[in-house]
Amino acid sequence: MDLPIADRWFEFERLRDGITRIWEPHVIRVMQCNVWHVQGRDRDLVIDTGMGIASLTLAAAEVFSRPVTALATHTHLDHVGSLHEFAERLVHVAEGDHLRRPSDNFSMLREDHPLEFIAGLERAGYEVADSFIMALPSAGFDLRRFACPAAPATRLLSEGDVIDLGNRVFEVLHLPGHSPGSIGLWESASGIFFSGDAIYDGPLLDELPGSDIAAYTATMRRLERLPARVVHAGHDPSFDGERLRQLARDYLGRRG
């Protein structure tokens, strides 16, 4: 497949509240993860790390200029690809085993994946092109052979744990359904919620290997009651608390 070589792999958007959104514009929507950088007094936090197709830490060296902790909201490839680039790595205990070994080989080509996998993404509402990426990170990149190194967790998280940045404290919410160890981060002082793939303003995936619709409905009932001011999700644009409640109600109307 003849794809162009990207001038740069990541884009950056500085938001309010000391938050920067980083994303990979050349990855198709279903796998285009939001990478969130949060500034703290004592150290910074990176929430999810994208596909790992190009080095996140090199591209974001100016943003990652202070000590940083990397947290995975879950261990799907589009969220942990660059996790190995960070010395401090956090994930929920239910998915810690996934990070102890390199990822399986992943082809970027649609034709190499089972028909049911592609059909499931399309049923959910995603368009899947011939390739999962629309440009190459460099000449010679092999579309059929992509894998990420092991990135063993340095800390395993559970419901109610806290991530303390010195002047900011985030509470870990265990939000299973999309995956067994899906988590969100809740900052009660500001009303900011990082939701990972538990909820986002796009087609939600609840029929993947490891997904659990019953657990997802329980998660949605919980999120419907969360007094969030703003939600920064694993995919697609951020949204406010009213939209969070509407998205949760919509899901419960379909599945609850």
Phi and psi restraints in degrees (value plus and minus 20) as a CYANA .aco file:
   2 ASP   PHI    -114.0   -74.0
   2 ASP   PSI      78.1   118.1
   3 LEU   PHI    -132.6   -92.6
   3 LEU   PSI     127.2   167.2
   4 PRO   PHI     -90.8   -50.8
   4 PRO   PSI     142.2   182.2
   5 ILE   PHI    -114.3   -74.3
   5 ILE   PSI     107.7   147.7
   6 ALA   PHI     -89.4   -49.4
   6 ALA   PSI     120.4   160.4
   7 ASP   PHI     -85.0   -45.0
   7 ASP   PSI     -59.9   -19.9
   8 ARG   PHI    -171.2  -131.2
   8 ARG   PSI     134.6   174.6
   9 TRP   PHI    -114.7   -74.7
   9 TRP   PSI     -48.5    -8.5
  10 PHE   PHI    -135.3   -95.3
  10 PHE   PSI     131.8   171.8
  11 GLU   PHI    -139.1   -99.1
  11 GLU   PSI     136.2   176.2
  12 PHE   PHI    -152.4  -112.4
  12 PHE   PSI     121.2   161.2
  13 GLU   PHI    -159.6  -119.6
  13 GLU   PSI      97.3   137.3
  14 ARG   PHI    -105.2   -65.2
  14 ARG   PSI     104.9   144.9
  15 LEU   PHI    -127.7   -87.7
  15 LEU   PSI    -194.5  -154.5
  16 ARG   PHI     -93.2   -53.2
  16 ARG   PSI     152.8   192.8
  17 ASP   PHI      45.7    85.7
  17 ASP   PSI       6.3    46.3
  18 GLY   PHI      48.3    88.3
  18 GLY   PSI       9.9    49.9
  19 ILE   PHI    -136.0   -96.0
  19 ILE   PSI     115.4   155.4
  20 THR   PHI    -140.6  -100.6
  20 THR   PSI     111.9   151.9
  21 ARG   PHI    -115.9   -75.9
  21 ARG   PSI     113.0   153.0
  22 ILE   PHI    -144.8  -104.8
  22 ILE   PSI     118.2   158.2
  23 TRP   PHI    -170.8  -130.8
  23 TRP   PSI     147.9   187.9
  24 GLU   PHI    -127.9   -87.9
  24 GLU   PSI      77.7   117.7
  25 PRO   PHI     -88.0   -48.0
  25 PRO   PSI     -36.5     3.5
  26 HIS   PHI    -114.6   -74.6
  26 HIS   PSI     -11.8    28.2
  27 VAL   PHI    -121.3   -81.3
  27 VAL   PSI     118.9   158.9
  28 ILE   PHI     -83.4   -43.4
  28 ILE   PSI     137.7   177.7
  29 ARG   PHI     -74.4   -34.4
  29 ARG   PSI     -63.5   -23.5
  30 VAL   PHI     -82.4   -42.4
  30 VAL   PSI     -43.6    -3.6
  31 MET   PHI    -137.1   -97.1
  31 MET   PSI      -6.6    33.4
  32 GLN   PHI    -110.9   -70.9
  32 GLN   PSI      69.0   109.0
  33 CYS   PHI     -96.7   -56.7
  33 CYS   PSI     123.8   163.8
  34 ASN   PHI    -102.9   -62.9
  34 ASN   PSI     105.7   145.7
  35 VAL   PHI    -120.9   -80.9
  35 VAL   PSI     103.3   143.3
  36 TRP   PHI    -129.5   -89.5
  36 TRP   PSI     107.7   147.7
  37 HIS   PHI    -129.0   -89.0
  37 HIS   PSI     107.5   147.5
  38 VAL   PHI    -140.3  -100.3
  38 VAL   PSI     104.1   144.1
  39 GLN   PHI    -100.6   -60.6
  39 GLN   PSI     114.7   154.7
  40 GLY   PHI    -146.5  -106.5
  40 GLY   PSI     152.7   192.7
  41 ARG   PHI     -93.5   -53.5
  41 ARG   PSI     -65.9   -25.9
  42 ASP   PHI    -114.8   -74.8
  42 ASP   PSI     -50.1   -10.1
  43 ARG   PHI    -182.2  -142.2
  43 ARG   PSI     145.2   185.2
  44 ASP   PHI    -124.2   -84.2
  44 ASP   PSI     148.6   188.6
  45 LEU   PHI    -149.4  -109.4
  45 LEU   PSI     114.8   154.8
  46 VAL   PHI    -134.1   -94.1
  46 VAL   PSI     104.8   144.8
  47 ILE   PHI    -127.0   -87.0
  47 ILE   PSI      90.5   130.5
  48 ASP   PHI      49.1    89.1
  48 ASP   PSI     137.5   177.5
  49 THR   PHI    -155.7  -115.7
  49 THR   PSI      -8.4    31.6
  50 GLY   PHI      55.4    95.4
  50 GLY   PSI    -185.4  -145.4
  51 MET   PHI     -97.4   -57.4
  51 MET   PSI     -46.2    -6.2
  52 GLY   PHI      61.9   101.9
  52 GLY   PSI      -4.9    35.1
  53 ILE   PHI     -88.4   -48.4
  53 ILE   PSI     -56.0   -16.0
  54 ALA   PHI    -150.1  -110.1
  54 ALA   PSI     140.8   180.8
  55 SER   PHI     -89.5   -49.5
  55 SER   PSI     100.5   140.5
  56 LEU   PHI     -91.6   -51.6
  56 LEU   PSI     -63.3   -23.3
  57 THR   PHI     -87.7   -47.7
  57 THR   PSI     -53.5   -13.5
  58 LEU   PHI     -90.1   -50.1
  58 LEU   PSI     -64.1   -24.1
  59 ALA   PHI     -87.1   -47.1
  59 ALA   PSI     -52.1   -12.1
  60 ALA   PHI    -129.4   -89.4
  60 ALA   PSI       7.7    47.7
  61 ALA   PHI     -77.2   -37.2
  61 ALA   PSI     -56.2   -16.2
  62 GLU   PHI     -88.9   -48.9
  62 GLU   PSI     -56.4   -16.4
  63 VAL   PHI     -93.5   -53.5
  63 VAL   PSI     -61.0   -21.0
  64 PHE   PHI    -110.9   -70.9
  64 PHE   PSI      34.6    74.6
  65 SER   PHI    -108.9   -68.9
  65 SER   PSI     -25.7    14.3
  66 ARG   PHI    -141.8  -101.8
  66 ARG   PSI     149.0   189.0
  67 PRO   PHI     -74.5   -34.5
  67 PRO   PSI     117.6   157.6
  68 VAL   PHI    -157.8  -117.8
  68 VAL   PSI     119.6   159.6
  69 THR   PHI    -124.8   -84.8
  69 THR   PSI     114.8   154.8
  70 ALA   PHI    -126.7   -86.7
  70 ALA   PSI     112.0   152.0
  71 LEU   PHI    -144.6  -104.6
  71 LEU   PSI     115.4   155.4
  72 ALA   PHI    -123.0   -83.0
  72 ALA   PSI     103.3   143.3
  73 THR   PHI     -90.3   -50.3
  73 THR   PSI     -40.9    -0.9
  74 HIS   PHI    -192.1  -152.1
  74 HIS   PSI     157.0   197.0
  75 THR   PHI    -129.3   -89.3
  75 THR   PSI       2.3    42.3
  76 HIS   PHI     -84.7   -44.7
  76 HIS   PSI     127.5   167.5
  77 LEU   PHI     -74.1   -34.1
  77 LEU   PSI     -58.4   -18.4
  78 ASP   PHI     -90.3   -50.3
  78 ASP   PSI     -26.1    13.9
  79 HIS   PHI    -132.0   -92.0
  79 HIS   PSI     -32.6     7.4
  80 VAL   PHI    -146.5  -106.5
  80 VAL   PSI      -8.8    31.2
  81 GLY   PHI     -80.0   -40.0
  81 GLY   PSI     -54.7   -14.7
  82 SER   PHI    -126.7   -86.7
  82 SER   PSI      -5.5    34.5
  83 LEU   PHI     -81.0   -41.0
  83 LEU   PSI     -53.8   -13.8
  84 HIS   PHI     -84.3   -44.3
  84 HIS   PSI     -34.5     5.5
  85 GLU   PHI     -97.9   -57.9
  85 GLU   PSI     -28.1    11.9
  86 PHE   PHI    -131.5   -91.5
  86 PHE   PSI     123.0   163.0
  87 ALA   PHI     -97.8   -57.8
  87 ALA   PSI     -49.6    -9.6
  88 GLU   PHI    -133.1   -93.1
  88 GLU   PSI      98.2   138.2
  89 ARG   PHI    -150.5  -110.5
  89 ARG   PSI     104.5   144.5
  90 LEU   PHI    -138.1   -98.1
  90 LEU   PSI     121.3   161.3
  91 VAL   PHI    -177.9  -137.9
  91 VAL   PSI     139.2   179.2
  92 HIS   PHI     -86.7   -46.7
  92 HIS   PSI     126.4   166.4
  93 VAL   PHI     -78.3   -38.3
  93 VAL   PSI     -50.1   -10.1
  94 ALA   PHI     -87.5   -47.5
  94 ALA   PSI     -37.6     2.4
  95 GLU   PHI    -143.4  -103.4
  95 GLU   PSI      -7.6    32.4
  96 GLY   PHI     -81.0   -41.0
  96 GLY   PSI     -55.9   -15.9
  97 ASP   PHI     -81.6   -41.6
  97 ASP   PSI     -50.2   -10.2
  98 HIS   PHI     -83.8   -43.8
  98 HIS   PSI     -45.1    -5.1
  99 LEU   PHI    -111.4   -71.4
  99 LEU   PSI     -27.3    12.7
 100 ARG   PHI     -99.8   -59.8
 100 ARG   PSI     -28.6    11.4
 101 ARG   PHI    -153.1  -113.1
 101 ARG   PSI     136.3   176.3
 102 PRO   PHI     -79.7   -39.7
 102 PRO   PSI     133.3   173.3
 103 SER   PHI     -87.9   -47.9
 103 SER   PSI     134.5   174.5
 104 ASP   PHI     -84.9   -44.9
 104 ASP   PSI     135.7   175.7
 105 ASN   PHI     -78.9   -38.9
 105 ASN   PSI     115.0   155.0
 106 PHE   PHI    -145.0  -105.0
 106 PHE   PSI     103.5   143.5
 107 SER   PHI    -106.9   -66.9
 107 SER   PSI     119.2   159.2
 108 MET   PHI    -103.2   -63.2
 108 MET   PSI     -21.8    18.2
 109 LEU   PHI    -117.8   -77.8
 109 LEU   PSI     109.5   149.5
 110 ARG   PHI     -73.7   -33.7
 110 ARG   PSI     -62.0   -22.0
 111 GLU   PHI     -85.5   -45.5
 111 GLU   PSI     -36.2     3.8
 112 ASP   PHI    -109.2   -69.2
 112 ASP   PSI     -21.8    18.2
 113 HIS   PHI    -125.9   -85.9
 113 HIS   PSI     131.0   171.0
 114 PRO   PHI     -76.0   -36.0
 114 PRO   PSI     123.5   163.5
 115 LEU   PHI     -78.7   -38.7
 115 LEU   PSI     -56.9   -16.9
 116 GLU   PHI     -88.0   -48.0
 116 GLU   PSI     -54.6   -14.6
 117 PHE   PHI     -82.1   -42.1
 117 PHE   PSI     -68.1   -28.1
 118 ILE   PHI     -85.4   -45.4
 118 ILE   PSI     -63.0   -23.0
 119 ALA   PHI     -82.1   -42.1
 119 ALA   PSI     -56.8   -16.8
 120 GLY   PHI     -83.9   -43.9
 120 GLY   PSI     -61.2   -21.2
 121 LEU   PHI     -84.7   -44.7
 121 LEU   PSI     -60.3   -20.3
 122 GLU   PHI     -91.7   -51.7
 122 GLU   PSI     -56.4   -16.4
 123 ARG   PHI     -81.0   -41.0
 123 ARG   PSI     -56.2   -16.2
 124 ALA   PHI     -89.1   -49.1
 124 ALA   PSI     -43.1    -3.1
 125 GLY   PHI     102.9   142.9
 125 GLY   PSI      -9.7    30.3
 126 TYR   PHI    -118.4   -78.4
 126 TYR   PSI     125.2   165.2
 127 GLU   PHI    -109.7   -69.7
 127 GLU   PSI     111.7   151.7
 128 VAL   PHI    -137.6   -97.6
 128 VAL   PSI      92.0   132.0
 129 ALA   PHI     -97.9   -57.9
 129 ALA   PSI    -198.3  -158.3
 130 ASP   PHI     -84.2   -44.2
 130 ASP   PSI     -47.0    -7.0
 131 SER   PHI    -150.4  -110.4
 131 SER   PSI     126.0   166.0
 132 PHE   PHI     -96.9   -56.9
 132 PHE   PSI     -31.2     8.8
 133 ILE   PHI    -144.6  -104.6
 133 ILE   PSI     128.9   168.9
 134 MET   PHI    -124.2   -84.2
 134 MET   PSI     -20.7    19.3
 135 ALA   PHI    -174.2  -134.2
 135 ALA   PSI     145.7   185.7
 136 LEU   PHI    -120.1   -80.1
 136 LEU   PSI     125.8   165.8
 137 PRO   PHI     -93.4   -53.4
 137 PRO   PSI     -44.7    -4.7
 138 SER   PHI    -184.9  -144.9
 138 SER   PSI     141.5   181.5
 139 ALA   PHI     -82.7   -42.7
 139 ALA   PSI     120.4   160.4
 140 GLY   PHI      67.5   107.5
 140 GLY   PSI     -21.2    18.8
 141 PHE   PHI     -82.4   -42.4
 141 PHE   PSI     108.7   148.7
 142 ASP   PHI    -111.2   -71.2
 142 ASP   PSI      90.0   130.0
 143 LEU   PHI     -84.0   -44.0
 143 LEU   PSI     -43.0    -3.0
 144 ARG   PHI    -116.0   -76.0
 144 ARG   PSI     -29.8    10.2
 145 ARG   PHI    -153.3  -113.3
 145 ARG   PSI      73.7   113.7
 146 PHE   PHI    -154.0  -114.0
 146 PHE   PSI     109.2   149.2
 147 ALA   PHI    -169.4  -129.4
 147 ALA   PSI     136.2   176.2
 148 CYS   PHI    -132.6   -92.6
 148 CYS   PSI     126.0   166.0
 149 PRO   PHI     -84.6   -44.6
 149 PRO   PSI     141.1   181.1
 150 ALA   PHI     -80.0   -40.0
 150 ALA   PSI     128.5   168.5
 151 ALA   PHI    -162.7  -122.7
 151 ALA   PSI      47.4    87.4
 152 PRO   PHI     -75.3   -35.3
 152 PRO   PSI     118.0   158.0
 153 ALA   PHI     -85.6   -45.6
 153 ALA   PSI     120.0   160.0
 154 THR   PHI    -113.5   -73.5
 154 THR   PSI     -32.5     7.5
 155 ARG   PHI    -171.4  -131.4
 155 ARG   PSI     110.1   150.1
 156 LEU   PHI    -119.4   -79.4
 156 LEU   PSI     114.9   154.9
 157 LEU   PHI    -126.6   -86.6
 157 LEU   PSI     134.0   174.0
 158 SER   PHI    -158.1  -118.1
 158 SER   PSI     148.1   188.1
 159 GLU   PHI     -70.6   -30.6
 159 GLU   PSI     111.4   151.4
 160 GLY   PHI      69.3   109.3
 160 GLY   PSI     -30.1     9.9
 161 ASP   PHI     -83.5   -43.5
 161 ASP   PSI     139.7   179.7
 162 VAL   PHI    -142.9  -102.9
 162 VAL   PSI     128.1   168.1
 163 ILE   PHI    -131.6   -91.6
 163 ILE   PSI      91.2   131.2
 164 ASP   PHI    -126.6   -86.6
 164 ASP   PSI      96.6   136.6
 165 LEU   PHI    -118.7   -78.7
 165 LEU   PSI     -12.0    28.0
 166 GLY   PHI      83.8   123.8
 166 GLY   PSI     -79.5   -39.5
 167 ASN   PHI    -131.1   -91.1
 167 ASN   PSI     -19.6    20.4
 168 ARG   PHI    -159.7  -119.7
 168 ARG   PSI     118.0   158.0
 169 VAL   PHI    -148.5  -108.5
 169 VAL   PSI     105.8   145.8
 170 PHE   PHI    -132.2   -92.2
 170 PHE   PSI     114.4   154.4
 171 GLU   PHI    -115.5   -75.5
 171 GLU   PSI     116.2   156.2
 172 VAL   PHI    -101.0   -61.0
 172 VAL   PSI     104.2   144.2
 173 LEU   PHI    -129.2   -89.2
 173 LEU   PSI     102.1   142.1
 174 HIS   PHI    -101.4   -61.4
 174 HIS   PSI      99.2   139.2
 175 LEU   PHI    -148.9  -108.9
 175 LEU   PSI      46.5    86.5
 176 PRO   PHI     -88.7   -48.7
 176 PRO   PSI     142.4   182.4
 177 GLY   PHI     121.5   161.5
 177 GLY   PSI     -82.2   -42.2
 178 HIS   PHI     -84.2   -44.2
 178 HIS   PSI     -60.9   -20.9
 179 SER   PHI    -170.1  -130.1
 179 SER   PSI     143.0   183.0
 180 PRO   PHI     -82.9   -42.9
 180 PRO   PSI     -54.5   -14.5
 181 GLY   PHI    -128.8   -88.8
 181 GLY   PSI       3.7    43.7
 182 SER   PHI     -80.5   -40.5
 182 SER   PSI     115.2   155.2
 183 ILE   PHI    -152.8  -112.8
 183 ILE   PSI     140.3   180.3
 184 GLY   PHI    -146.1  -106.1
 184 GLY   PSI     145.5   185.5
 185 LEU   PHI    -140.7  -100.7
 185 LEU   PSI     106.0   146.0
 186 TRP   PHI    -137.4   -97.4
 186 TRP   PSI     101.5   141.5
 187 GLU   PHI    -125.9   -85.9
 187 GLU   PSI      77.3   117.3
 188 SER   PHI     -85.5   -45.5
 188 SER   PSI     -51.3   -11.3
 189 ALA   PHI     -84.0   -44.0
 189 ALA   PSI     -51.1   -11.1
 190 SER   PHI    -130.2   -90.2
 190 SER   PSI     -36.0     4.0
 191 GLY   PHI      56.7    96.7
 191 GLY   PSI      -1.6    38.4
 192 ILE   PHI    -110.8   -70.8
 192 ILE   PSI     114.0   154.0
 193 PHE   PHI    -149.9  -109.9
 193 PHE   PSI     102.5   142.5
 194 PHE   PHI    -118.0   -78.0
 194 PHE   PSI      95.8   135.8
 195 SER   PHI    -121.1   -81.1
 195 SER   PSI     -26.5    13.5
 196 GLY   PHI      36.3    76.3
 196 GLY   PSI    -159.2  -119.2
 197 ASP   PHI    -119.8   -79.8
 197 ASP   PSI      -9.0    31.0
 198 ALA   PHI     -82.5   -42.5
 198 ALA   PSI     -57.7   -17.7
 199 ILE   PHI    -176.0  -136.0
 199 ILE   PSI     118.6   158.6
 200 TYR   PHI    -174.4  -134.4
 200 TYR   PSI     147.1   187.1
 201 ASP   PHI    -110.1   -70.1
 201 ASP   PSI      45.3    85.3
 202 GLY   PHI    -187.3  -147.3
 202 GLY   PSI    -196.5  -156.5
 203 PRO   PHI     -84.9   -44.9
 203 PRO   PSI      97.4   137.4
 204 LEU   PHI    -102.1   -62.1
 204 LEU   PSI     126.3   166.3
 205 LEU   PHI    -130.3   -90.3
 205 LEU   PSI      93.5   133.5
 206 ASP   PHI    -147.4  -107.4
 206 ASP   PSI      -3.9    36.1
 207 GLU   PHI    -143.6  -103.6
 207 GLU   PSI       1.4    41.4
 208 LEU   PHI     -98.6   -58.6
 208 LEU   PSI     142.1   182.1
 209 PRO   PHI     -76.8   -36.8
 209 PRO   PSI     106.6   146.6
 210 GLY   PHI      74.2   114.2
 210 GLY   PSI     -31.4     8.6
 211 SER   PHI     -94.4   -54.4
 211 SER   PSI     137.7   177.7
 212 ASP   PHI    -167.9  -127.9
 212 ASP   PSI      86.8   126.8
 213 ILE   PHI     -86.4   -46.4
 213 ILE   PSI     -57.9   -17.9
 214 ALA   PHI     -82.4   -42.4
 214 ALA   PSI     -63.4   -23.4
 215 ALA   PHI     -85.5   -45.5
 215 ALA   PSI     -56.2   -16.2
 216 TYR   PHI     -84.5   -44.5
 216 TYR   PSI     -60.7   -20.7
 217 THR   PHI     -84.2   -44.2
 217 THR   PSI     -58.2   -18.2
 218 ALA   PHI     -83.9   -43.9
 218 ALA   PSI     -60.7   -20.7
 219 THR   PHI     -81.1   -41.1
 219 THR   PSI     -62.7   -22.7
 220 MET   PHI     -85.7   -45.7
 220 MET   PSI     -56.5   -16.5
 221 ARG   PHI     -83.9   -43.9
 221 ARG   PSI     -56.6   -16.6
 222 ARG   PHI     -88.4   -48.4
 222 ARG   PSI     -63.7   -23.7
 223 LEU   PHI     -88.6   -48.6
 223 LEU   PSI     -49.0    -9.0
 224 GLU   PHI     -81.0   -41.0
 224 GLU   PSI     -45.3    -5.3
 225 ARG   PHI    -119.1   -79.1
 225 ARG   PSI     -23.7    16.3
 226 LEU   PHI     -94.1   -54.1
 226 LEU   PSI     106.1   146.1
 227 PRO   PHI    -102.9   -62.9
 227 PRO   PSI      35.5    75.5
 228 ALA   PHI     -95.0   -55.0
 228 ALA   PSI     123.5   163.5
 229 ARG   PHI    -109.7   -69.7
 229 ARG   PSI     -61.7   -21.7
 230 VAL   PHI    -164.8  -124.8
 230 VAL   PSI     124.7   164.7
 231 VAL   PHI    -140.6  -100.6
 231 VAL   PSI     104.4   144.4
 232 HIS   PHI    -127.2   -87.2
 232 HIS   PSI      91.5   131.5
 233 ALA   PHI    -122.0   -82.0
 233 ALA   PSI     154.5   194.5
 234 GLY   PHI     -92.8   -52.8
 234 GLY   PSI     -40.8    -0.8
 235 HIS   PHI    -165.4  -125.4
 235 HIS   PSI     136.0   176.0
 236 ASP   PHI      47.4    87.4
 236 ASP   PSI     158.1   198.1
 237 PRO   PHI     -89.4   -49.4
 237 PRO   PSI     139.4   179.4
 238 SER   PHI     -91.1   -51.1
 238 SER   PSI     142.5   182.5
 239 PHE   PHI    -172.9  -132.9
 239 PHE   PSI     151.9   191.9
 240 ASP   PHI    -115.4   -75.4
 240 ASP   PSI     158.9   198.9
 241 GLY   PHI     -84.7   -44.7
 241 GLY   PSI     -55.3   -15.3
 242 GLU   PHI     -84.8   -44.8
 242 GLU   PSI     -59.7   -19.7
 243 ARG   PHI     -86.1   -46.1
 243 ARG   PSI     -57.4   -17.4
 244 LEU   PHI     -76.4   -36.4
 244 LEU   PSI     -69.0   -29.0
 245 ARG   PHI     -85.2   -45.2
 245 ARG   PSI     -57.3   -17.3
 246 GLN   PHI     -86.6   -46.6
 246 GLN   PSI     -62.8   -22.8
 247 LEU   PHI     -82.2   -42.2
 247 LEU   PSI     -61.5   -21.5
 248 ALA   PHI     -83.6   -43.6
 248 ALA   PSI     -64.0   -24.0
 249 ARG   PHI     -84.3   -44.3
 249 ARG   PSI     -58.8   -18.8
 250 ASP   PHI     -81.0   -41.0
 250 ASP   PSI     -63.9   -23.9
 251 TYR   PHI     -84.0   -44.0
 251 TYR   PSI     -64.3   -24.3
 252 LEU   PHI     -84.7   -44.7
 252 LEU   PSI     -50.3   -10.3
 253 GLY   PHI     -86.6   -46.6
 253 GLY   PSI     -50.2   -10.2
 254 ARG   PHI    -104.7   -64.7
 254 ARG   PSI     -59.2   -19.2
 255 ARG   PHI    -137.4   -97.4
 255 ARG   PSI     -42.6    -2.6
